[in-house]
Amino acid sequence: MTDWSFYHLTRSPLEEALPKLLERVIAANLRAVVLCGSEERVEALNAHLWTYDPASFLPHGTVKEGMAARQPIWLTATDENPNGATVALLTEGVSLGNPSAYARILDIFNGRDELAVASARLRYKEAKAAGHWLKYYQQSDRGWTLAHEAKPVEA
């Protein structure tokens, strides 16, 4: 089953948290798909990832740049995996048609938005019912803290 981690943003916005999570994915030599709620959000995050830290580089692309198979990180508003990613990062409450197609899912949600929190709770319940391994992280002053873990029930 998929290892599904929920990241509850309470101290920083997505624009600060996402690059740090993607740096970890790249450091592990993995490929990622970042699924956004709109094409406008894809474009905004695409621009942000080029400039968020002058000392860092996150290789990524979108449909506008093309060559998806060559992109370690693919930003999209469509449920797709054109770069052969094993990690999916979900933003803005989006969901996947087939979560089991990924080894790991990072579900990032805004803890200051009641609707986003309610939506994340629903996704958590659905993922648990489907038998995925679940982890729930909260932001702290030192980074991410594992607050809860739910292992799949053995049949």
LOTOR-892789 format. One record per atom (N, C-alpha, C, CB): atom name; x, z, y. Coordinates in Angstrom, 3 decimals. Glycine has a CB too. Example, Ala and Ser with C-alpha at 12.3 -4.5 7.8 and 13.67 -1.06 7.14 Angstrom:
// LOTOR-892789
- atom, x, z, y
- N, 13.190, 7.800, -5.690
- CA, 12.300, 7.800, -4.500
- C, 13.200, 7.800, -3.300
- CB, 11.308, 9.046, -4.473
- N, 12.850, 7.080, -2.250
- CA, 13.670, 7.140, -1.060
- C, 12.900, 7.870, 0.030
- CB, 14.084, 5.725, -0.598
//
This chain:
// LOTOR-892789
- atom, x, z, y
- N, 0.827, 0.000, -1.192
- CA, 0.000, 0.000, 0.000
- C, 0.870, 0.000, 1.254
- CB, -0.940, 1.208, -0.001
- N, 0.251, -0.341, 2.320
- CA, 0.926, -0.434, 3.604
- C, 1.175, 0.949, 4.206
- CB, 0.107, -1.284, 4.566
- N, 2.342, 1.120, 4.797
- CA, 2.679, 2.327, 5.544
- C, 2.148, 2.113, 6.960
- CB, 4.248, 2.619, 5.535
- N, 1.123, 2.858, 7.342
- CA, 0.414, 2.636, 8.605
- C, 0.642, 3.835, 9.514
- CB, -1.113, 2.405, 8.366
- N, 1.335, 3.607, 10.628
- CA, 1.643, 4.675, 11.570
- C, 0.856, 4.488, 12.862
- CB, 3.149, 4.718, 11.863
- N, 0.227, 5.566, 13.297
- CA, -0.525, 5.557, 14.552
- C, 0.329, 6.241, 15.620
- CB, -1.920, 6.275, 14.391
- N, 0.485, 5.576, 16.751
- CA, 1.284, 6.089, 17.861
- C, 0.363, 6.368, 19.050
- CB, 2.411, 5.083, 18.253
- N, 0.166, 7.651, 19.329
- CA, -0.761, 8.129, 20.351
- C, -0.005, 8.261, 21.683
- CB, -1.403, 9.498, 19.929
- N, -0.221, 7.307, 22.580
- CA, 0.458, 7.310, 23.880
- C, -0.191, 8.339, 24.802
- CB, 0.416, 5.899, 24.528
- N, 0.587, 9.342, 25.196
- CA, 0.087, 10.353, 26.135
- C, 1.021, 10.536, 27.319
- CB, -0.105, 11.684, 25.424
- N, 2.264, 10.131, 27.191
- CA, 3.249, 10.365, 28.244
- C, 3.738, 9.088, 28.909
- CB, 4.417, 11.105, 27.683
- N, 3.621, 7.977, 28.246
- CA, 4.108, 6.724, 28.817
- C, 3.146, 5.594, 28.460
- CB, 5.542, 6.405, 28.312
- N, 3.172, 4.535, 29.250
- CA, 2.312, 3.392, 28.933
- C, 2.923, 2.533, 27.828
- CB, 2.071, 2.542, 30.187
- N, 2.145, 1.609, 27.353
- CA, 2.589, 0.682, 26.312
- C, 3.882, -0.026, 26.712
- CB, 1.496, -0.350, 26.019
- N, 4.005, -0.392, 27.974
- CA, 5.183, -1.139, 28.444
- C, 6.476, -0.350, 28.269
- CB, 5.014, -1.515, 29.908
- N, 6.410, 0.965, 28.257
- CA, 7.609, 1.780, 28.017
- C, 7.826, 2.037, 26.526
- CB, 7.501, 3.116, 28.763
- N, 6.754, 2.270, 25.800
- CA, 6.864, 2.629, 24.386
- C, 7.182, 1.433, 23.493
- CB, 5.582, 3.274, 23.923
- N, 6.568, 0.302, 23.771
- CA, 6.718, -0.869, 22.896
- C, 8.172, -1.318, 22.734
- CB, 5.898, -2.019, 23.439
- N, 8.938, -1.488, 23.805
- CA, 10.331, -1.928, 23.598
- C, 11.142, -0.982, 22.719
- CB, 11.023, -2.074, 24.932
- N, 10.927, 0.310, 22.862
- CA, 11.678, 1.273, 22.052
- C, 11.317, 1.155, 20.574
- CB, 11.413, 2.701, 22.542
- N, 10.037, 0.958, 20.288
- CA, 9.627, 0.767, 18.897
- C, 10.185, -0.544, 18.349
- CB, 8.090, 0.785, 18.779
- N, 10.159, -1.580, 19.162
- CA, 10.700, -2.872, 18.718
- C, 12.209, -2.810, 18.505
- CB, 10.369, -3.964, 19.737
- N, 12.908, -2.040, 19.305
- CA, 14.347, -1.867, 19.093
- C, 14.618, -1.273, 17.717
- CB, 14.953, -0.970, 20.188
- N, 13.788, -0.331, 17.294
- CA, 13.937, 0.262, 15.959
- C, 13.677, -0.772, 14.861
- CB, 12.978, 1.456, 15.794
- N, 12.675, -1.609, 15.071
- CA, 12.355, -2.647, 14.088
- C, 13.547, -3.604, 13.944
- CB, 11.066, -3.430, 14.506
- N, 14.083, -4.053, 15.070
- CA, 15.219, -4.976, 15.045
- C, 16.455, -4.301, 14.449
- CB, 15.526, -5.488, 16.465
- N, 16.697, -3.027, 14.781
- CA, 17.844, -2.294, 14.228
- C, 17.767, -2.190, 12.711
- CB, 17.923, -0.894, 14.836
- N, 16.540, -2.168, 12.172
- CA, 16.338, -2.117, 10.715
- C, 16.390, -3.510, 10.098
- CB, 14.993, -1.451, 10.385
- N, 16.716, -4.516, 10.920
- CA, 16.813, -5.908, 10.466
- C, 15.482, -6.422, 9.904
- CB, 17.907, -6.038, 9.404
- N, 14.391, -6.039, 10.571
- CA, 13.052, -6.470, 10.172
- C, 12.490, -7.429, 11.213
- CB, 12.112, -5.255, 9.989
- N, 11.438, -8.121, 10.834
- CA, 10.738, -9.033, 11.742
- C, 9.375, -8.432, 12.056
- CB, 10.593, -10.469, 11.120
- N, 8.878, -8.725, 13.275
- CA, 7.624, -8.116, 13.712
- C, 6.704, -9.124, 14.374
- CB, 7.901, -6.975, 14.665
- N, 5.413, -8.857, 14.227
- CA, 4.368, -9.529, 14.988
- C, 3.742, -8.457, 15.870
- CB, 3.291, -10.231, 14.046
- N, 3.632, -8.750, 17.182
- CA, 2.953, -7.856, 18.115
- C, 1.618, -8.505, 18.440
- CB, 3.811, -7.595, 19.422
- N, 0.544, -7.875, 18.004
- CA, -0.796, -8.422, 18.201
- C, -1.433, -7.772, 19.425
- CB, -1.678, -8.202, 16.941
- N, -1.758, -8.603, 20.409
- CA, -2.310, -8.150, 21.686
- C, -3.783, -8.532, 21.799
- CB, -1.513, -8.747, 22.861
- N, -4.459, -7.919, 22.756
- CA, -5.884, -8.146, 22.942
- C, -6.243, -9.414, 23.688
- CB, -6.462, -7.009, 23.649
- N, -5.270, -10.053, 24.350
- CA, -5.562, -11.274, 25.108
- C, -4.277, -12.072, 25.338
- CB, -6.233, -10.929, 26.464
- N, -4.447, -13.336, 25.661
- CA, -3.293, -14.188, 25.992
- C, -2.603, -13.688, 27.262
- CB, -3.738, -15.664, 26.173
- N, -3.392, -13.160, 28.196
- CA, -2.803, -12.621, 29.430
- C, -1.873, -11.451, 29.116
- CB, -3.912, -12.170, 30.409
- N, -2.276, -10.619, 28.179
- CA, -1.444, -9.482, 27.783
- C, -0.182, -9.962, 27.075
- CB, -2.234, -8.523, 26.873
- N, -0.315, -11.003, 26.252
- CA, 0.852, -11.596, 25.592
- C, 1.860, -12.039, 26.640
- CB, 0.438, -12.795, 24.696
- N, 1.396, -12.751, 27.646
- CA, 2.292, -13.255, 28.695
- C, 2.937, -12.116, 29.479
- CB, 1.524, -14.173, 29.652
- N, 2.160, -11.077, 29.786
- CA, 2.717, -9.945, 30.525
- C, 3.787, -9.218, 29.709
- CB, 1.603, -8.969, 30.915
- N, 3.525, -8.979, 28.431
- CA, 4.512, -8.308, 27.583
- C, 5.723, -9.197, 27.334
- CB, 3.882, -7.902, 26.251
- N, 5.506, -10.487, 27.209
- CA, 6.605, -11.428, 27.037
- C, 7.568, -11.322, 28.222
- CB, 6.070, -12.875, 26.894
- N, 7.034, -11.368, 29.427
- CA, 7.866, -11.251, 30.624
- C, 8.554, -9.882, 30.679
- CB, 7.015, -11.471, 31.892
- N, 7.821, -8.854, 30.327
- CA, 8.368, -7.492, 30.385
- C, 9.528, -7.307, 29.411
- CB, 7.272, -6.468, 30.082
- N, 9.426, -7.856, 28.209
- CA, 10.485, -7.675, 27.213
- C, 11.792, -8.347, 27.615
- CB, 10.032, -8.216, 25.878
- N, 11.739, -9.322, 28.500
- CA, 12.967, -9.952, 28.993
- C, 13.653, -9.097, 30.048
- CB, 12.661, -11.331, 29.566
- N, 12.903, -8.201, 30.700
- CA, 13.452, -7.499, 31.866
- C, 13.412, -5.983, 31.775
- CB, 12.719, -7.919, 33.078
- N, 12.859, -5.399, 30.726
- CA, 12.637, -3.944, 30.692
- C, 13.930, -3.139, 30.798
- CB, 11.917, -3.564, 29.414
- N, 15.040, -3.657, 30.301
- CA, 16.318, -2.950, 30.354
- C, 17.427, -3.986, 30.431
- CB, 16.509, -2.011, 29.113
- N, 18.127, -4.048, 31.552
- CA, 19.194, -5.053, 31.709
- C, 20.295, -4.950, 30.648
- CB, 19.816, -4.919, 33.079
- N, 20.453, -3.785, 30.029
- CA, 21.494, -3.598, 29.029
- C, 21.027, -3.920, 27.611
- CB, 21.995, -2.185, 29.083
- N, 19.753, -4.266, 27.436
- CA, 19.212, -4.530, 26.101
- C, 18.701, -5.959, 25.983
- CB, 18.088, -3.548, 25.778
- N, 18.576, -6.390, 24.743
- CA, 18.027, -7.715, 24.462
- C, 17.143, -7.617, 23.230
- CB, 19.159, -8.769, 24.255
- N, 15.893, -8.010, 23.372
- CA, 14.973, -8.075, 22.244
- C, 14.592, -9.536, 22.033
- CB, 13.704, -7.185, 22.486
- N, 15.124, -10.172, 21.000
- CA, 14.794, -11.575, 20.751
- C, 13.327, -11.713, 20.372
- CB, 15.689, -12.158, 19.643
- N, 12.590, -12.518, 21.130
- CA, 11.157, -12.646, 20.883
- C, 10.654, -13.978, 21.421
- CB, 10.383, -11.476, 21.526
- N, 9.436, -14.307, 21.038
- CA, 8.823, -15.531, 21.520
- C, 7.322, -15.503, 21.386
- CB, 9.374, -16.710, 20.785
- N, 6.717, -16.537, 21.951
- CA, 5.270, -16.723, 21.904
- C, 5.005, -18.181, 21.564
- CB, 4.587, -16.319, 23.261
- N, 3.751, -18.536, 21.494
- CA, 3.385, -19.911, 21.197
- C, 3.939, -20.863, 22.266
- CB, 1.856, -20.045, 21.096
- N, 4.097, -20.394, 23.495
- CA, 4.640, -21.250, 24.559
- C, 6.086, -21.647, 24.294
- CB, 4.546, -20.540, 25.902
- N, 6.882, -20.730, 23.742
- CA, 8.275, -21.062, 23.415
- C, 8.370, -21.815, 22.087
- CB, 9.128, -19.784, 23.354
- N, 7.433, -21.547, 21.206
- CA, 7.430, -22.205, 19.903
- C, 8.504, -21.660, 18.978
- CB, 7.616, -23.691, 20.075
- N, 8.810, -22.431, 17.963
- CA, 9.820, -22.090, 16.959
- C, 9.596, -20.692, 16.383
- CB, 11.220, -22.182, 17.568
- N, 8.384, -20.417, 15.981
- CA, 8.010, -19.087, 15.496
- C, 8.905, -18.596, 14.365
- CB, 6.576, -19.095, 15.032
- N, 9.263, -19.456, 13.453
- CA, 10.065, -19.050, 12.304
- C, 11.433, -18.512, 12.720
- CB, 10.241, -20.221, 11.354
- N, 11.902, -18.862, 13.913
- CA, 13.209, -18.412, 14.401
- C, 13.125, -17.143, 15.241
- CB, 13.855, -19.506, 15.213
- N, 11.913, -16.644, 15.468
- CA, 11.718, -15.491, 16.353
- C, 11.596, -14.201, 15.542
- CB, 10.462, -15.690, 17.230
- N, 12.503, -13.247, 15.726
- CA, 12.376, -11.966, 15.026
- C, 11.144, -11.173, 15.473
- CB, 13.628, -11.132, 15.247
- N, 10.719, -11.387, 16.718
- CA, 9.524, -10.737, 17.245
- C, 8.603, -11.825, 17.781
- CB, 9.881, -9.689, 18.361
- N, 7.369, -11.822, 17.321
- CA, 6.388, -12.822, 17.751
- C, 5.230, -12.107, 18.438
- CB, 5.876, -13.673, 16.540
- N, 4.969, -12.479, 19.680
- CA, 3.861, -11.913, 20.456
- C, 2.683, -12.872, 20.396
- CB, 4.282, -11.644, 21.937
- N, 1.499, -12.347, 20.081
- CA, 0.342, -13.216, 19.905
- C, -0.961, -12.466, 20.161
- CB, 0.338, -13.810, 18.502
- N, -1.990, -13.220, 20.464
- CA, -3.345, -12.662, 20.573
- C, -4.191, -13.143, 19.404
- CB, -4.007, -13.061, 21.922
- N, -3.567, -13.786, 18.438
- CA, -4.233, -14.331, 17.259
- C, -3.739, -13.598, 16.015
- CB, -3.979, -15.858, 17.135
- N, -4.611, -13.316, 15.088
- CA, -4.235, -12.678, 13.831
- C, -3.468, -13.702, 12.998
- CB, -5.496, -12.142, 13.059
- N, -2.145, -13.708, 13.187
- CA, -1.279, -14.671, 12.512
- C, 0.078, -14.031, 12.234
- CB, -1.112, -15.958, 13.363
- N, 0.835, -14.655, 11.338
- CA, 2.182, -14.173, 11.015
- C, 3.101, -15.380, 10.815
- CB, 2.166, -13.263, 9.734
- N, 3.356, -16.147, 11.878
- CA, 4.134, -17.370, 11.724
- C, 5.639, -17.154, 11.586
- CB, 3.880, -18.254, 12.880
- N, 6.121, -15.935, 11.805
- CA, 7.560, -15.674, 11.685
- C, 7.912, -14.880, 10.426
- CB, 8.050, -14.923, 12.910
- N, 6.961, -14.735, 9.522
- CA, 7.224, -14.037, 8.262
- C, 7.512, -12.560, 8.450
- CB, 8.378, -14.680, 7.555
- N, 6.845, -11.933, 9.408
- CA, 7.069, -10.524, 9.711
- C, 6.572, -9.616, 8.589
- CB, 6.385, -10.157, 11.016
- N, 7.268, -8.491, 8.422
- CA, 6.818, -7.456, 7.500
- C, 6.247, -6.257, 8.260
- CB, 7.974, -7.011, 6.595
- N, 6.409, -6.281, 9.597
- CA, 5.914, -5.211, 10.455
- C, 4.937, -5.808, 11.464
- CB, 7.089, -4.479, 11.180
- N, 3.769, -5.184, 11.592
- CA, 2.790, -5.582, 12.611
- C, 2.632, -4.439, 13.588
- CB, 1.414, -5.962, 11.973
- N, 2.697, -4.756, 14.877
- CA, 2.434, -3.767, 15.922
- C, 1.114, -4.135, 16.560
- CB, 3.590, -3.712, 16.987
- N, 0.154, -3.228, 16.477
- CA, -1.177, -3.464, 17.012
- C, -1.310, -2.761, 18.358
- CB, -2.265, -2.976, 16.025
- N, -1.800, -3.475, 19.353
- CA, -1.993, -2.900, 20.681
- C, -3.443, -3.108, 21.100
- CB, -1.018, -3.536, 21.719
- N, -3.898, -2.325, 22.037
- CA, -5.208, -2.510, 22.666
- C, -6.380, -2.514, 21.686
- CB, -5.212, -3.792, 23.431
- N, -6.230, -1.802, 20.578
- CA, -7.333, -1.665, 19.638
- C, -7.594, -2.862, 18.750
- CB, -8.547, -1.367, 20.375
- N, -6.673, -3.821, 18.697
- CA, -6.886, -4.986, 17.837
- C, -6.757, -4.574, 16.373
- CB, -5.877, -6.115, 18.176
- N, -7.302, -5.383, 15.501
- CA, -7.219, -5.103, 14.074
- C, -6.760, -6.345, 13.339
- CB, -8.574, -4.618, 13.527
- N, -6.353, -6.138, 12.112
- CA, -5.870, -7.223, 11.261
- C, -6.900, -7.566, 10.197
- CB, -4.537, -6.843, 10.605
- N, -7.000, -8.838, 9.861
- CA, -7.891, -9.254, 8.791
- C, -7.393, -8.786, 7.433
- CB, -8.045, -10.758, 8.794
- N, -6.040, -8.760, 7.261
- CA, -5.457, -8.374, 5.983
- C, -4.263, -7.445, 6.216
- CB, -5.027, -9.625, 5.179
- N, -4.513, -6.164, 6.458
- CA, -3.410, -5.234, 6.720
- C, -2.407, -5.146, 5.573
- CB, -3.962, -3.864, 7.001
- N, -2.854, -5.367, 4.349
- CA, -1.964, -5.275, 3.192
- C, -0.926, -6.389, 3.154
- CB, -2.774, -5.299, 1.921
- N, -1.031, -7.355, 4.044
- CA, -0.036, -8.430, 4.117
- C, 1.270, -7.940, 4.737
- CB, -0.586, -9.609, 4.925
- N, 1.261, -6.724, 5.297
- CA, 2.440, -6.165, 5.945
- C, 2.913, -4.921, 5.207
- CB, 2.144, -5.834, 7.412
- N, 4.204, -4.688, 5.202
- CA, 4.756, -3.470, 4.618
- C, 4.507, -2.279, 5.537
- CB, 6.262, -3.632, 4.349
- N, 4.478, -2.553, 6.855
- CA, 4.315, -1.469, 7.825
- C, 3.489, -1.938, 9.006
- CB, 5.680, -0.953, 8.304
- N, 2.619, -1.063, 9.481
- CA, 1.816, -1.319, 10.677
- C, 2.058, -0.176, 11.651
- CB, 0.287, -1.458, 10.330
- N, 2.334, -0.536, 12.901
- CA, 2.466, 0.436, 13.974
- C, 1.278, 0.208, 14.902
- CB, 3.851, 0.299, 14.737
- N, 0.361, 1.128, 14.903
- CA, -0.881, 1.022, 15.672
- C, -0.731, 1.886, 16.918
- CB, -2.133, 1.463, 14.819
- N, -0.549, 1.254, 18.068
- CA, -0.238, 1.953, 19.311
- C, -1.490, 2.003, 20.179
- CB, 0.933, 1.257, 20.067
- N, -1.885, 3.215, 20.589
- CA, -3.115, 3.317, 21.374
- C, -2.957, 4.289, 22.536
- CB, -4.274, 3.755, 20.486
- N, -3.724, 4.051, 23.581
- CA, -3.674, 4.816, 24.820
- C, -4.466, 6.115, 24.672
- CB, -4.221, 3.980, 25.995
- N, -3.766, 7.237, 24.667
- CA, -4.400, 8.529, 24.502
- C, -5.167, 9.007, 25.723
- CB, -3.381, 9.528, 24.149
- N, -5.043, 8.290, 26.827
- CA, -5.762, 8.666, 28.052
- C, -7.088, 7.924, 28.189
- CB, -4.893, 8.392, 29.275
- N, -7.381, 7.079, 27.229
- CA, -8.604, 6.277, 27.232
- C, -9.466, 6.731, 26.056
- CB, -8.284, 4.735, 27.142
- N, -10.597, 7.365, 26.347
- CA, -11.457, 7.922, 25.294
- C, -11.935, 6.855, 24.314
- CB, -12.659, 8.617, 25.916
- N, -12.241, 5.665, 24.816
- CA, -12.678, 4.577, 23.944
- C, -11.543, 4.142, 23.008
- CB, -13.168, 3.379, 24.786
- N, -10.326, 4.078, 23.526
- CA, -9.173, 3.709, 22.701
- C, -8.926, 4.753, 21.617
- CB, -7.915, 3.546, 23.572
- N, -9.082, 6.027, 21.958
- CA, -8.888, 7.099, 20.978
- C, -9.970, 7.029, 19.900
- CB, -8.905, 8.485, 21.672
- N, -11.209, 6.813, 20.299
- CA, -12.308, 6.709, 19.327
- C, -12.090, 5.514, 18.399
- CB, -13.671, 6.577, 20.055
- N, -11.636, 4.406, 18.961
- CA, -11.361, 3.212, 18.165
- C, -10.220, 3.469, 17.178
- CB, -11.016, 2.023, 19.082
- N, -9.179, 4.176, 17.620
- CA, -8.055, 4.499, 16.736
- C, -8.511, 5.414, 15.591
- CB, -6.913, 5.173, 17.537
- N, -9.387, 6.350, 15.895
- CA, -9.913, 7.231, 14.839
- C, -10.665, 6.433, 13.779
- CB, -10.840, 8.302, 15.444
- N, -11.428, 5.465, 14.231
- CA, -12.154, 4.611, 13.294
- C, -11.181, 3.805, 12.432
- CB, -13.104, 3.667, 14.052
- N, -10.151, 3.220, 13.051
- CA, -9.149, 2.465, 12.277
- C, -8.433, 3.380, 11.284
- CB, -8.119, 1.798, 13.222
- N, -8.158, 4.613, 11.694
- CA, -7.511, 5.583, 10.813
- C, -8.382, 5.845, 9.584
- CB, -7.232, 6.905, 11.567
- N, -9.665, 6.103, 9.809
- CA, -10.583, 6.367, 8.698
- C, -10.672, 5.169, 7.760
- CB, -11.976, 6.721, 9.228
- N, -10.748, 3.966, 8.324
- CA, -10.821, 2.755, 7.504
- C, -9.536, 2.560, 6.700
- CB, -11.085, 1.524, 8.389
- N, -8.388, 2.799, 7.336
- CA, -7.107, 2.648, 6.639
- C, -6.973, 3.685, 5.522
- CB, -5.933, 2.780, 7.634
- N, -7.444, 4.892, 5.788
- CA, -7.393, 5.947, 4.768
- C, -8.282, 5.583, 3.589
- CB, -7.824, 7.306, 5.362
- N, -9.490, 5.095, 3.873
- CA, -10.418, 4.696, 2.811
- C, -9.867, 3.543, 1.983
- CB, -11.764, 4.305, 3.407
- N, -9.051, 2.694, 2.616
- CA, -8.453, 1.559, 1.909
- C, -7.224, 1.963, 1.098
- CB, -8.075, 0.472, 2.900
- N, -6.785, 3.223, 1.248
- CA, -5.677, 3.723, 0.435
- C, -4.296, 3.539, 1.030
- CB, -5.708, 3.067, -0.870
- N, -4.204, 3.295, 2.326
- CA, -2.894, 3.137, 2.955
- C, -2.237, 4.495, 3.194
- CB, -3.026, 2.372, 4.280
- N, -0.909, 4.506, 3.225
- CA, -0.136, 5.692, 3.559
- C, -0.183, 5.834, 5.071
- CB, 1.346, 5.599, 3.028
- N, -0.676, 6.953, 5.595
- CA, -0.895, 7.109, 7.035
- C, 0.007, 8.166, 7.644
- CB, -2.338, 7.460, 7.306
- N, 0.481, 7.846, 8.853
- CA, 1.245, 8.802, 9.654
- C, 0.691, 8.743, 11.066
- CB, 2.793, 8.488, 9.627
- N, 0.655, 9.908, 11.693
- CA, 0.140, 10.003, 13.054
- C, 1.205, 10.657, 13.925
- CB, -1.199, 10.809, 13.102
- N, 1.661, 9.923, 14.940
- CA, 2.702, 10.403, 15.841
- C, 2.133, 10.654, 17.230
- CB, 3.857, 9.400, 15.913
- N, 2.587, 11.742, 17.840
- CA, 2.242, 12.034, 19.223
- C, 3.516, 11.999, 20.052
- CB, 1.525, 13.412, 19.351
- N, 3.369, 11.618, 21.321
- CA, 4.517, 11.638, 22.209
- C, 4.811, 13.063, 22.636
- CB, 4.279, 10.747, 23.433
- N, 6.095, 13.396, 22.694
- CA, 6.530, 14.683, 23.216
- C, 7.620, 14.408, 24.249
- CB, 7.046, 15.632, 22.067
- N, 8.127, 15.445, 24.867
- CA, 9.185, 15.243, 25.848
- C, 10.483, 14.770, 25.196
- CB, 9.431, 16.528, 26.620
- N, 10.575, 14.858, 23.875
- CA, 11.765, 14.399, 23.147
- C, 11.536, 13.100, 22.378
- CB, 12.219, 15.471, 22.187
- N, 10.387, 12.478, 22.565
- CA, 10.091, 11.237, 21.843
- C, 8.860, 11.393, 20.983
- CB, 11.276, 10.818, 20.981
- N, 8.874, 10.753, 19.821
- CA, 7.728, 10.788, 18.921
- C, 7.843, 11.948, 17.955
- CB, 7.605, 9.475, 18.154
- N, 6.729, 12.660, 17.753
- CA, 6.664, 13.774, 16.824
- C, 5.613, 13.466, 15.761
- CB, 6.338, 15.101, 17.565
- N, 6.026, 13.549, 14.497
- CA, 5.074, 13.358, 13.406
- C, 4.137, 14.552, 13.375
- CB, 5.801, 13.181, 12.036
- N, 2.865, 14.306, 13.657
- CA, 1.877, 15.383, 13.736
- C, 1.049, 15.506, 12.468
- CB, 0.962, 15.160, 14.915
- N, 0.949, 14.412, 11.703
- CA, 0.099, 14.431, 10.513
- C, 0.525, 13.292, 9.593
- CB, -1.414, 14.307, 10.894
- N, 0.419, 13.542, 8.298
- CA, 0.702, 12.511, 7.313
- C, -0.324, 12.602, 6.201
- CB, 2.138, 12.648, 6.754
- N, -0.854, 11.451, 5.788
- CA, -1.827, 11.396, 4.703
- C, -1.341, 10.392, 3.665
- CB, -3.243, 11.012, 5.233
- N, -0.974, 10.907, 2.518
- CA, -0.498, 10.060, 1.439
- C, -1.694, 9.465, 0.702
- CB, 0.408, 10.857, 0.468
- N, -1.512, 8.258, 0.155
- CA, -2.612, 7.656, -0.602
- C, -2.965, 8.523, -1.827
- CB, -2.232, 6.216, -1.049
- N, -4.209, 8.520, -2.162
- CA, -4.665, 9.263, -3.331
- C, -4.350, 8.437, -4.564
- CB, -6.191, 9.591, -3.244
- N, -3.681, 9.065, -5.507
- CA, -3.339, 8.384, -6.769
- C, -4.587, 8.230, -7.624
- CB, -2.244, 9.168, -7.551
- N, -4.740, 7.060, -8.219
- CA, -5.908, 6.808, -9.064
- C, -5.709, 7.349, -10.453
- CB, -6.209, 5.329, -9.133
//
